[in-house]
C-alpha cells in the first residue's frame, strides 16, 4: 500500500490500512448502532410492503425505508446487501425467486468446424446469439480457422490470377504473331 508522508494537514494512508484494527469504542458506539438501524429499517420496510401487498425488491425496500425513517434518510440498496442480518431478512421475503428453467448452456466446441458456406440471407441476430454463447477459447479457434481459410483462398485467387495473366499474355503474343503472319501473307500476294 502507498505510504503518504505526513505534512501539515495530510494524514498517512497507513493509519487507515487494514493492519490497524478499528478502535473498539468506535465499533460499539458507531458501527453496531448503524448496523442495527439498517436491520430495523429493513424489517419495518419489508413488513410494510408485505402488509400493503407490494413487491419486495431492493429498490422498493430502500424507497419504503425513506418513508418510514423519521429523518427521511432511509437506507441504500448496498447497505441492505452489505449487512448480513438485513440481507437475510430481505432474501426471505423478496418477491423475486429466480427462474426455475435452466439457462442455455454455452456451446462447447471441441474442434472448431471449418466455416461452411455463409448464406447471404442468414439471420444475423441468431448468429450473434450463437456466438455470444460460445466460450472465448472456441471463438478464438473459430477466428483463427477463418483467418487461415481466408489466407488460403487469397493465395489460391492470386495464383489463379497469375495463371490468367500468363495465358492472356500468351494469347496476345500469339494474336500478334497471327496478325504479323496475315500481314506478311497479304503483302506476298500483292
C-alpha positions as CSV (number, residue, x, y, z in Angstrom):
1,X,0.0,0.0,0.0
2,X,1.3,3.5,-0.8
3,X,2.5,5.5,2.1
4,X,1.9,9.2,2.0
5,X,4.3,11.3,4.1
6,X,2.7,13.4,6.8
7,X,2.7,17.1,6.2
8,X,0.7,19.8,7.9
9,X,-2.8,18.7,7.1
10,X,-2.2,15.4,5.3
11,X,-2.7,12.0,7.1
12,X,-0.8,8.9,6.3
13,X,-2.7,6.1,4.4
14,X,-1.0,3.6,6.7
15,X,-3.2,4.9,9.6
16,X,-6.3,3.6,7.7
17,X,-4.9,0.4,6.5
18,X,-6.4,-3.0,7.3
19,X,-3.5,-3.9,9.5
20,X,-4.8,-1.4,12.1
21,X,-7.9,-2.7,13.7
22,X,-10.8,-0.4,14.3
23,X,-11.0,1.1,17.7
24,X,-13.3,-0.9,20.0
25,X,-15.2,2.1,21.2
26,X,-15.9,3.0,17.5
27,X,-17.3,-0.5,16.9
28,X,-19.6,-0.3,19.9
29,X,-20.8,3.3,19.7
30,X,-21.0,3.8,16.0
31,X,-20.9,0.8,13.7
32,X,-23.1,-1.5,15.9
33,X,-25.8,1.2,16.0
34,X,-25.6,1.8,12.3
35,X,-25.9,-1.9,11.6
36,X,-28.9,-2.2,13.9
37,X,-30.5,0.8,12.4
38,X,-30.2,-0.8,8.9
39,X,-31.7,-4.1,10.2
40,X,-34.6,-2.3,11.9
41,X,-35.4,-0.2,8.8
42,X,-35.2,-3.3,6.6
43,X,-37.6,-5.2,8.8
44,X,-40.0,-2.3,9.0
45,X,-39.9,-1.7,5.3
46,X,-40.3,-5.3,4.3
47,X,-43.2,-5.8,6.7
48,X,-44.9,-2.6,5.4
49,X,-44.5,-3.8,1.8
50,X,-45.9,-7.2,2.6
51,X,-48.8,-5.7,4.5
52,X,-49.6,-3.5,1.5
53,X,-49.2,-6.5,-0.8
54,X,-46.5,-4.7,-2.7
55,X,-43.5,-6.1,-4.4
56,X,-40.4,-6.6,-2.2
57,X,-37.2,-5.7,-4.0
58,X,-34.1,-3.9,-3.1
59,X,-35.4,-0.7,-4.7
60,X,-38.8,-0.8,-3.1
61,X,-37.3,-1.6,0.4
62,X,-34.9,1.3,0.0
63,X,-37.7,3.7,-1.1
64,X,-40.0,2.5,1.7
65,X,-37.2,2.9,4.3
66,X,-37.0,6.6,3.3
67,X,-40.7,7.0,4.0
68,X,-40.5,5.2,7.4
69,X,-37.3,6.8,8.6
70,X,-38.1,9.8,10.9
71,X,-35.1,11.6,9.3
72,X,-36.2,10.5,5.8
73,X,-32.6,9.4,5.0
74,X,-33.6,5.7,4.6
75,X,-31.0,3.1,3.7
76,X,-29.3,2.3,0.4
77,X,-29.5,-1.0,-1.6
78,X,-25.9,-1.6,-0.9
79,X,-26.4,-1.2,2.9
80,X,-29.0,-4.0,2.7
81,X,-26.7,-6.2,0.8
82,X,-23.6,-5.5,3.0
83,X,-25.4,-6.1,6.3
84,X,-25.7,-9.9,6.8
85,X,-28.8,-9.8,9.0
86,X,-30.6,-7.3,6.9
87,X,-29.8,-9.2,3.7
88,X,-31.1,-12.5,5.2
89,X,-34.4,-10.9,6.2
90,X,-34.8,-9.2,2.8
91,X,-34.0,-12.5,0.9
92,X,-36.5,-14.4,3.0
93,X,-39.3,-12.1,1.9
94,X,-38.3,-10.8,-1.6
95,X,-40.7,-11.2,-4.4
96,X,-38.2,-12.4,-7.0
97,X,-37.4,-16.1,-6.6
98,X,-35.3,-16.8,-9.7
99,X,-36.1,-18.8,-12.7
100,X,-36.9,-22.4,-12.4
101,X,-35.8,-23.1,-16.0
102,X,-32.2,-23.8,-16.7
103,X,-30.2,-21.3,-18.6
104,X,-28.9,-22.2,-22.0
105,X,-25.5,-23.9,-21.7
106,X,-22.7,-22.3,-23.6
107,X,-21.7,-24.1,-26.8
108,X,-18.7,-26.3,-26.2
109,X,-16.7,-26.8,-29.4
110,X,-14.1,-29.5,-29.1
111,X,-12.7,-29.0,-32.6
112,X,-14.0,-25.9,-34.4
113,X,-15.8,-26.8,-37.5
114,X,-14.4,-25.0,-40.6
115,X,-16.6,-22.2,-41.6
116,X,-19.1,-23.5,-44.1
117,X,-20.9,-21.6,-46.8
118,X,-22.3,-18.4,-45.5
119,X,-25.7,-17.7,-46.9
120,X,-26.3,-14.1,-47.8
121,X,-29.8,-14.0,-46.3
122,X,-29.0,-15.6,-42.9
123,X,-30.4,-14.4,-39.7
124,X,-27.5,-12.4,-38.2
125,X,-29.2,-11.8,-34.9
126,X,-29.4,-15.6,-34.4
127,X,-25.8,-16.0,-35.4
128,X,-24.8,-13.2,-32.9
129,X,-26.7,-15.0,-30.1
130,X,-24.9,-18.3,-31.0
131,X,-21.5,-16.6,-30.9
132,X,-22.3,-14.9,-27.6
133,X,-23.0,-18.4,-26.0
134,X,-19.6,-19.7,-27.2
135,X,-16.6,-19.6,-25.0
136,X,-13.8,-17.2,-25.6
137,X,-11.5,-20.1,-26.5
138,X,-14.0,-21.5,-29.0
139,X,-14.4,-18.1,-30.6
140,X,-10.6,-17.7,-30.9
141,X,-10.2,-21.1,-32.5
142,X,-13.0,-20.2,-35.0
143,X,-11.4,-16.9,-35.8
144,X,-8.0,-18.5,-36.4
145,X,-9.6,-21.1,-38.6
146,X,-11.5,-18.4,-40.5
147,X,-8.3,-16.3,-41.0
148,X,-6.4,-19.4,-42.2
149,X,-9.2,-20.2,-44.7
150,X,-9.3,-16.6,-45.9
151,X,-5.5,-16.7,-46.4
152,X,-5.6,-19.9,-48.3
153,X,-8.4,-18.6,-50.5
154,X,-6.5,-15.4,-51.2
155,X,-3.4,-17.4,-52.2
156,X,-5.5,-19.6,-54.5
157,X,-7.1,-16.5,-56.0
158,X,-3.7,-14.8,-56.5
159,X,-2.2,-17.9,-58.2
160,X,-5.2,-18.2,-60.4
161,X,-4.9,-14.5,-61.4
162,X,-1.2,-15.1,-62.2
163,X,-2.2,-18.0,-64.4
164,X,-4.9,-16.0,-66.1
165,X,-2.4,-13.2,-66.7
166,X,0.1,-15.7,-68.1
167,X,-2.4,-17.2,-70.5
168,X,-3.6,-13.7,-71.5
169,X,-0.1,-12.6,-72.3
170,X,0.5,-15.8,-74.3
171,X,-2.8,-15.2,-76.2
172,X,-1.8,-11.6,-77.0
173,X,1.6,-12.8,-78.2
174,X,0.0,-15.5,-80.4
175,X,-2.5,-13.0,-81.7
176,X,0.3,-10.5,-82.5
177,X,2.2,-13.3,-84.4
178,X,-1.0,-14.2,-86.3
179,X,-1.5,-10.6,-87.2
180,X,2.1,-10.4,-88.5
181,X,1.7,-13.6,-90.4
182,X,-1.5,-12.3,-92.0
183,X,0.1,-9.1,-92.9
184,X,3.1,-10.9,-94.4
185,X,1.0,-13.2,-96.4
186,X,-1.2,-10.4,-97.7
187,X,2.0,-8.5,-98.8
188,X,3.3,-11.6,-100.5
189,X,0.1,-11.9,-102.6
190,X,0.3,-8.4,-103.9
